[in-house]
Amino acid sequence: MKKQNINRVVLIGTGAVGCSYAYSFINQGVAEELVLIDVNELRAEGEAMDLNHGIPFAPTPVKVWSGQYADCQKADLVVITAGLPQKPGETRLDLVAKNTAIFKTIVKNVMDSGFNGIFLIATNPVDILTYVTWKESGLPKERVIGSGTTLDTARFRYMLGEYFNVDTRNVHAAIIGEHGDTELPVWSRTTVGLEEVETLIAKNSKYSQKDLDDIFVNVRDAAYHIIERKGATYYGIGMSLVRITKAILGNENSILPVSVHLDGQYGHKDVYIGVPAVINVDGIREVLEIPLNQEEQKQFDHSVKVLKETMSTVI
C-alpha cells in the first residue's frame, strides 16, 4: 500500500549553513522530500543537482529539487537559513535590522503559499528573528522554533567531554539564554554520566572551576574564533538543525535547548530565548523550566534584558 503522507522540508537559503544542513539531511535520511529556495535561483538549482548526485550513497531515497515559495504549501517544515552572515568583528545582534527586513519578506511569501506547518529558524540573531517569524506568520508559538543554544550546547558538551576524557554523548549539560554574548552555562545541572561536575572537581585535584570557566568562554566565543580562521561557521549549525528536524518529523519528544517563546517561565514573558524544551511533531510540546541557582537566574535575566532592548529597535 502506498504511503499517503510524504514528509517535505523546504530550505530557504542555500549559503554555507543551508547547504551544510542539506548535506547532513540527505546523509541521515531524515525525510522523503527536500526543496531548496534561494533568491539566487541558479545557485539553488546547482546545489540541488550536486546533492542529487550523491543520492545513490544516501541511506534512504530523497527527492531534492530547487523550487518556489508555492512548494511551501505542502511542507511539514520550513527551515530558514537565509540572510546576511556575521562578519569578523561583528556580533550576532549587529545583524538585527538588516536581517529583520529580509525575514519579513520571506515569511510573507511562505504564508501566502498556504503553509500551515512548523518554522525552524537559524539565521542570526536567531532569537529575535524567530520572534519576528512568529509575529509575521500568525502561527501558534509552538510551531515557530529557533535553533537557539543547540549548537552552543553541543560545543559545550564536546569541550567538557574532551576535558574529562569521556564520550561527549555522556555529558549532560546546557547553555541557555541568547545565542550570543550573554548566554550562560547551567553548571548547577551539569553532569558527566550521572555524576555532578561539582562532585568531580571536589574529589579530583586535576580538575578545577577555573578550567571549567575557561571552557565556557571558549564555547561562548567559538564562532568568533572560527570566523577569524575560515570566515564562517556552518557544519555545526547544519548538524544541529538536522537534529531538531529529526525530533520534529520523528515525533521524538526529545529535549533540546532551542529558542522558544516564554510565557512566564523563568520569570519572563513575550521573548524568544534558548531554554530546554520537549520537541515533537507538533513543534514545542512543553517548555521545561529547570531550577537555576541565584547567579544563573541573574545571568539569564540579563540575557533577556539585552534581547528585549535590541528587539525594541526593530519591532
NORRAZI-V360785 format. One record per residue. N is the residue number from 1. RES is the residue in three letters. SS is DSSP state (helix for helix, strand for strand, loop for the rest). PHI is phi in degrees with one decimal (NA if undefined). Layout:
n=N res=RES ss=SS phi=PHI
n=N res=RES ss=SS phi=PHI
This chain:
n=1 res=MET ss=loop phi=NA
n=2 res=LYS ss=loop phi=-73.0
n=3 res=LYS ss=loop phi=-69.1
n=4 res=GLN ss=loop phi=-83.8
n=5 res=ASN ss=loop phi=-98.3
n=6 res=ILE ss=loop phi=-104.6
n=7 res=ASN ss=loop phi=-73.4
n=8 res=ARG ss=strand phi=-117.6
n=9 res=VAL ss=strand phi=-116.6
n=10 res=VAL ss=strand phi=-108.0
n=11 res=LEU ss=strand phi=-105.4
n=12 res=ILE ss=strand phi=-107.6
n=13 res=GLY ss=loop phi=114.5
n=14 res=THR ss=loop phi=-110.8
n=15 res=GLY ss=loop phi=-79.8
n=16 res=ALA ss=helix phi=-62.8
n=17 res=VAL ss=helix phi=-68.0
n=18 res=GLY ss=helix phi=-59.4
n=19 res=CYS ss=helix phi=-71.7
n=20 res=SER ss=helix phi=-64.9
n=21 res=TYR ss=helix phi=-62.6
n=22 res=ALA ss=helix phi=-60.8
n=23 res=TYR ss=helix phi=-63.6
n=24 res=SER ss=helix phi=-67.1
n=25 res=PHE ss=helix phi=-56.7
n=26 res=ILE ss=helix phi=-68.5
n=27 res=ASN ss=helix phi=-68.2
n=28 res=GLN ss=loop phi=-101.6
n=29 res=GLY ss=loop phi=57.5
n=30 res=VAL ss=loop phi=-77.6
n=31 res=ALA ss=loop phi=-152.9
n=32 res=GLU ss=loop phi=-81.1
n=33 res=GLU ss=strand phi=-132.3
n=34 res=LEU ss=strand phi=-132.5
n=35 res=VAL ss=strand phi=-108.6
n=36 res=LEU ss=strand phi=-105.6
n=37 res=ILE ss=strand phi=-126.3
n=38 res=ASP ss=loop phi=-150.6
n=39 res=VAL ss=loop phi=-60.4
n=40 res=ASN ss=loop phi=-92.8
n=41 res=GLU ss=helix phi=-62.7
n=42 res=LEU ss=helix phi=-64.7
n=43 res=ARG ss=helix phi=-60.8
n=44 res=ALA ss=helix phi=-62.4
n=45 res=GLU ss=helix phi=-62.3
n=46 res=GLY ss=helix phi=-63.9
n=47 res=GLU ss=helix phi=-65.1
n=48 res=ALA ss=helix phi=-62.2
n=49 res=MET ss=helix phi=-60.9
n=50 res=ASP ss=helix phi=-61.7
n=51 res=LEU ss=helix phi=-64.3
n=52 res=ASN ss=helix phi=-60.9
n=53 res=HIS ss=loop phi=-71.6
n=54 res=GLY ss=loop phi=-98.7
n=55 res=ILE ss=helix phi=-56.8
n=56 res=PRO ss=helix phi=-57.8
n=57 res=PHE ss=helix phi=-105.0
n=58 res=ALA ss=loop phi=-78.0
n=59 res=PRO ss=loop phi=-66.7
n=60 res=THR ss=loop phi=-141.9
n=61 res=PRO ss=loop phi=-64.7
n=62 res=VAL ss=loop phi=-135.4
n=63 res=LYS ss=strand phi=-92.1
n=64 res=VAL ss=strand phi=-120.5
n=65 res=TRP ss=strand phi=-151.7
n=66 res=SER ss=strand phi=-85.1
n=67 res=GLY ss=loop phi=-130.2
n=68 res=GLN ss=loop phi=-123.9
n=69 res=TYR ss=helix phi=-60.5
n=70 res=ALA ss=helix phi=-59.2
n=71 res=ASP ss=helix phi=-67.3
n=72 res=CYS ss=helix phi=-70.7
n=73 res=GLN ss=helix phi=-56.8
n=74 res=LYS ss=helix phi=-101.4
n=75 res=ALA ss=loop phi=-82.1
n=76 res=ASP ss=loop phi=-80.7
n=77 res=LEU ss=strand phi=-144.4
n=78 res=VAL ss=strand phi=-114.4
n=79 res=VAL ss=strand phi=-105.6
n=80 res=ILE ss=strand phi=-111.0
n=81 res=THR ss=loop phi=-119.6
n=82 res=ALA ss=loop phi=-69.9
n=83 res=GLY ss=loop phi=136.4
n=84 res=LEU ss=loop phi=-79.1
n=85 res=PRO ss=loop phi=-80.4
n=86 res=GLN ss=loop phi=-74.8
n=87 res=LYS ss=loop phi=-97.6
n=88 res=PRO ss=loop phi=-54.4
n=89 res=GLY ss=loop phi=84.0
n=90 res=GLU ss=loop phi=-103.4
n=91 res=THR ss=loop phi=-85.9
n=92 res=ARG ss=helix phi=-62.7
n=93 res=LEU ss=helix phi=-71.5
n=94 res=ASP ss=helix phi=-63.7
n=95 res=LEU ss=helix phi=-85.6
n=96 res=VAL ss=helix phi=-59.6
n=97 res=ALA ss=helix phi=-66.0
n=98 res=LYS ss=helix phi=-64.3
n=99 res=ASN ss=helix phi=-80.3
n=100 res=THR ss=helix phi=-62.5
n=101 res=ALA ss=helix phi=-62.4
n=102 res=ILE ss=helix phi=-62.7
n=103 res=PHE ss=helix phi=-67.2
n=104 res=LYS ss=helix phi=-59.5
n=105 res=THR ss=helix phi=-68.7
n=106 res=ILE ss=helix phi=-60.4
n=107 res=VAL ss=helix phi=-63.3
n=108 res=LYS ss=helix phi=-60.9
n=109 res=ASN ss=helix phi=-62.6
n=110 res=VAL ss=helix phi=-65.1
n=111 res=MET ss=helix phi=-68.2
n=112 res=ASP ss=helix phi=-63.8
n=113 res=SER ss=loop phi=-75.9
n=114 res=GLY ss=loop phi=95.9
n=115 res=PHE ss=loop phi=-56.9
n=116 res=ASN ss=loop phi=-142.3
n=117 res=GLY ss=loop phi=-107.0
n=118 res=ILE ss=strand phi=-118.8
n=119 res=PHE ss=strand phi=-95.9
n=120 res=LEU ss=strand phi=-125.5
n=121 res=ILE ss=strand phi=-109.6
n=122 res=ALA ss=loop phi=-124.3
n=123 res=THR ss=loop phi=-65.3
n=124 res=ASN ss=loop phi=-90.6
n=125 res=PRO ss=loop phi=-75.7
n=126 res=VAL ss=helix phi=-61.4
n=127 res=ASP ss=helix phi=-65.3
n=128 res=ILE ss=helix phi=-71.5
n=129 res=LEU ss=helix phi=-71.3
n=130 res=THR ss=helix phi=-69.2
n=131 res=TYR ss=helix phi=-62.1
n=132 res=VAL ss=helix phi=-59.0
n=133 res=THR ss=helix phi=-61.4
n=134 res=TRP ss=helix phi=-59.9
n=135 res=LYS ss=helix phi=-65.1
n=136 res=GLU ss=helix phi=-73.5
n=137 res=SER ss=helix phi=-81.5
n=138 res=GLY ss=loop phi=77.7
n=139 res=LEU ss=loop phi=-77.1
n=140 res=PRO ss=loop phi=-59.2
n=141 res=LYS ss=helix phi=-59.5
n=142 res=GLU ss=helix phi=-66.8
n=143 res=ARG ss=helix phi=-106.7
n=144 res=VAL ss=strand phi=-126.8
n=145 res=ILE ss=strand phi=-127.8
n=146 res=GLY ss=strand phi=-105.1
n=147 res=SER ss=loop phi=-63.0
n=148 res=GLY ss=loop phi=55.0
n=149 res=THR ss=loop phi=-105.9
n=150 res=THR ss=helix phi=-61.6
n=151 res=LEU ss=helix phi=-68.3
n=152 res=ASP ss=helix phi=-59.2
n=153 res=THR ss=helix phi=-66.0
n=154 res=ALA ss=helix phi=-63.5
n=155 res=ARG ss=helix phi=-60.7
n=156 res=PHE ss=helix phi=-60.5
n=157 res=ARG ss=helix phi=-65.1
n=158 res=TYR ss=helix phi=-61.9
n=159 res=MET ss=helix phi=-67.2
n=160 res=LEU ss=helix phi=-68.4
n=161 res=GLY ss=helix phi=-62.0
n=162 res=GLU ss=helix phi=-64.2
n=163 res=TYR ss=helix phi=-65.5
n=164 res=PHE ss=helix phi=-91.0
n=165 res=ASN ss=loop phi=57.8
n=166 res=VAL ss=loop phi=-132.2
n=167 res=ASP ss=loop phi=-55.7
n=168 res=THR ss=helix phi=-58.0
n=169 res=ARG ss=helix phi=-72.7
n=170 res=ASN ss=helix phi=-99.8
n=171 res=VAL ss=strand phi=-96.2
n=172 res=HIS ss=strand phi=-111.9
n=173 res=ALA ss=loop phi=-156.8
n=174 res=ALA ss=loop phi=-148.9
n=175 res=ILE ss=strand phi=-101.1
n=176 res=ILE ss=strand phi=-127.0
n=177 res=GLY ss=strand phi=97.1
n=178 res=GLU ss=loop phi=-60.4
n=179 res=HIS ss=loop phi=-76.6
n=180 res=GLY ss=loop phi=168.1
n=181 res=ASP ss=loop phi=-68.6
n=182 res=THR ss=loop phi=-101.6
n=183 res=GLU ss=loop phi=-65.3
n=184 res=LEU ss=strand phi=-145.3
n=185 res=PRO ss=strand phi=-88.4
n=186 res=VAL ss=loop phi=-95.4
n=187 res=TRP ss=helix phi=-61.8
n=188 res=SER ss=helix phi=-65.3
n=189 res=ARG ss=helix phi=-118.5
n=190 res=THR ss=loop phi=-86.6
n=191 res=THR ss=strand phi=-131.5
n=192 res=VAL ss=strand phi=-111.6
n=193 res=GLY ss=loop phi=67.2
n=194 res=LEU ss=loop phi=-112.3
n=195 res=GLU ss=strand phi=-99.0
n=196 res=GLU ss=strand phi=-66.8
n=197 res=VAL ss=helix phi=-59.6
n=198 res=GLU ss=helix phi=-59.8
n=199 res=THR ss=helix phi=-69.4
n=200 res=LEU ss=helix phi=-59.6
n=201 res=ILE ss=helix phi=-66.4
n=202 res=ALA ss=helix phi=-65.0
n=203 res=LYS ss=helix phi=-101.0
n=204 res=ASN ss=loop phi=-136.5
n=205 res=SER ss=loop phi=-68.5
n=206 res=LYS ss=loop phi=-78.1
n=207 res=TYR ss=loop phi=-104.2
n=208 res=SER ss=loop phi=-148.8
n=209 res=GLN ss=helix phi=-65.2
n=210 res=LYS ss=helix phi=-61.4
n=211 res=ASP ss=helix phi=-60.7
n=212 res=LEU ss=helix phi=-65.8
n=213 res=ASP ss=helix phi=-63.5
n=214 res=ASP ss=helix phi=-66.1
n=215 res=ILE ss=helix phi=-60.9
n=216 res=PHE ss=helix phi=-61.2
n=217 res=VAL ss=helix phi=-59.4
n=218 res=ASN ss=helix phi=-65.1
n=219 res=VAL ss=helix phi=-65.7
n=220 res=ARG ss=helix phi=-60.4
n=221 res=ASP ss=loop phi=-97.9
n=222 res=ALA ss=helix phi=-55.8
n=223 res=ALA ss=helix phi=-60.7
n=224 res=TYR ss=helix phi=-61.8
n=225 res=HIS ss=helix phi=-64.8
n=226 res=ILE ss=helix phi=-69.7
n=227 res=ILE ss=helix phi=-62.0
n=228 res=GLU ss=helix phi=-60.7
n=229 res=ARG ss=helix phi=-89.9
n=230 res=LYS ss=helix phi=-130.3
n=231 res=GLY ss=loop phi=93.5
n=232 res=ALA ss=loop phi=-167.0
n=233 res=THR ss=loop phi=-115.7
n=234 res=TYR ss=loop phi=-151.1
n=235 res=TYR ss=helix phi=-64.7
n=236 res=GLY ss=helix phi=-61.1
n=237 res=ILE ss=helix phi=-69.7
n=238 res=GLY ss=helix phi=-59.7
n=239 res=MET ss=helix phi=-70.9
n=240 res=SER ss=helix phi=-63.3
n=241 res=LEU ss=helix phi=-64.4
n=242 res=VAL ss=helix phi=-66.1
n=243 res=ARG ss=helix phi=-60.2
n=244 res=ILE ss=helix phi=-66.7
n=245 res=THR ss=helix phi=-58.4
n=246 res=LYS ss=helix phi=-63.1
n=247 res=ALA ss=helix phi=-63.8
n=248 res=ILE ss=helix phi=-74.6
n=249 res=LEU ss=helix phi=-67.6
n=250 res=GLY ss=loop phi=-87.1
n=251 res=ASN ss=loop phi=50.1
n=252 res=GLU ss=loop phi=-79.6
n=253 res=ASN ss=loop phi=56.0
n=254 res=SER ss=strand phi=-82.8
n=255 res=ILE ss=strand phi=-101.8
n=256 res=LEU ss=strand phi=-137.1
n=257 res=PRO ss=strand phi=-84.3
n=258 res=VAL ss=strand phi=-111.3
n=259 res=SER ss=strand phi=-83.9
n=260 res=VAL ss=strand phi=-130.0
n=261 res=HIS ss=strand phi=-83.4
n=262 res=LEU ss=strand phi=-91.3
n=263 res=ASP ss=strand phi=-130.5
n=264 res=GLY ss=loop phi=110.2
n=265 res=GLN ss=helix phi=-64.6
n=266 res=TYR ss=helix phi=59.0
n=267 res=GLY ss=helix phi=81.3
n=268 res=HIS ss=loop phi=-135.3
n=269 res=LYS ss=strand phi=-134.3
n=270 res=ASP ss=strand phi=53.9
n=271 res=VAL ss=strand phi=-150.3
n=272 res=TYR ss=strand phi=-97.3
n=273 res=ILE ss=strand phi=-158.6
n=274 res=GLY ss=strand phi=-78.2
n=275 res=VAL ss=strand phi=-147.7
n=276 res=PRO ss=strand phi=-63.9
n=277 res=ALA ss=strand phi=-146.1
n=278 res=VAL ss=strand phi=-89.7
n=279 res=ILE ss=strand phi=-116.2
n=280 res=ASN ss=strand phi=-144.6
n=281 res=VAL ss=loop phi=-64.1
n=282 res=ASP ss=loop phi=-90.7
n=283 res=GLY ss=strand phi=106.1
n=284 res=ILE ss=strand phi=-89.6
n=285 res=ARG ss=strand phi=-74.1
n=286 res=GLU ss=strand phi=-162.1
n=287 res=VAL ss=strand phi=-91.2
n=288 res=LEU ss=loop phi=-89.6
n=289 res=GLU ss=loop phi=-100.7
n=290 res=ILE ss=loop phi=-79.0
n=291 res=PRO ss=loop phi=-64.8
n=292 res=LEU ss=loop phi=-111.5
n=293 res=ASN ss=loop phi=-77.1
n=294 res=GLN ss=helix phi=-59.7
n=295 res=GLU ss=helix phi=-68.8
n=296 res=GLU ss=helix phi=-64.8
n=297 res=GLN ss=helix phi=-64.0
n=298 res=LYS ss=helix phi=-62.8
n=299 res=GLN ss=helix phi=-65.9
n=300 res=PHE ss=helix phi=-65.1
n=301 res=ASP ss=helix phi=-58.4
n=302 res=HIS ss=helix phi=-64.5
n=303 res=SER ss=helix phi=-62.0
n=304 res=VAL ss=helix phi=-61.2
n=305 res=LYS ss=helix phi=-59.8
n=306 res=VAL ss=helix phi=-63.8
n=307 res=LEU ss=helix phi=-62.3
n=308 res=LYS ss=helix phi=-66.2
n=309 res=GLU ss=helix phi=-63.9
n=310 res=THR ss=helix phi=-69.6
n=311 res=MET ss=helix phi=-64.2
n=312 res=SER ss=loop phi=-64.7
n=313 res=THR ss=loop phi=-80.5
n=314 res=VAL ss=loop phi=-125.1
n=315 res=ILE ss=loop phi=-121.7
